[in-house]
Amino acid sequence: MGRAIVANASMQFLLKQSPTAVDGLAQIFKLTSEEKKRLMEFPVGQGLFFAGSNHVHIQVVASPTETSLISTNPKPVQASNRATGEINQQGSVDLGTQI
């Protein structure tokens, strides 16, 4: 089923993959040896973008808001919270959501 979804998608995007996964992906996506190598070595936010038969290297950069919402690294989150004063007394981030 997964291959049918990939085959029917007009665009695909792959981020860094483990060496064991790359061989299978190479067959599905018809990767060159250079693309296979890059797919195992990409830093965070870089990957391969596929549109039709075109394969291009892409870098995705999160906005400061997205970074603060999704980061698992506590140092930048804490620094951002101190800078914006958005930390409450219990130490959690107030995202401004209302129930």
Buried (B, 14 or more C-beta within 10 A) or exposed (E): EEEEEEEEEEEBEBBBBEEEEBEEBBEEBEBEEEBBEBBBEBEEEBBBBBEEEEBEEBEEEEEEEEBBEEEEEEEEBEEBBEEEEBBEEEEEBEEEEEE
